[in-house]
Amino acid sequence: MAEAAETLSPEGSALDLATDQAVEACDGDAWAAVRALLVANAALEEEVARLSARVSTGYARGRVRPATRSG
């Protein structure tokens, strides 16, 4: 595992730092950190869907697919 740590790019180091910060924000509880990140990701996905639904097809030139409603 030490070899992999030596070959990390600067982006990898930033990812490691962000990971450490996420776990630290949850008082060292990795499970709570993963849960918090999943909740945040779900909120961001909802925001993307909401904004995608508001973008006109003409403005986006067809690059944004209309949001599908689940449920």
Residue pairs with C-beta under 8 A, 6 or more apart in sequence:
8 16
22 33
22 36
22 37
23 29
23 30
23 33
25 33
25 36
26 32
26 33
26 36
49 67
50 67
52 64
52 65
52 66
52 67
53 66
53 67
55 64
57 64
57 66
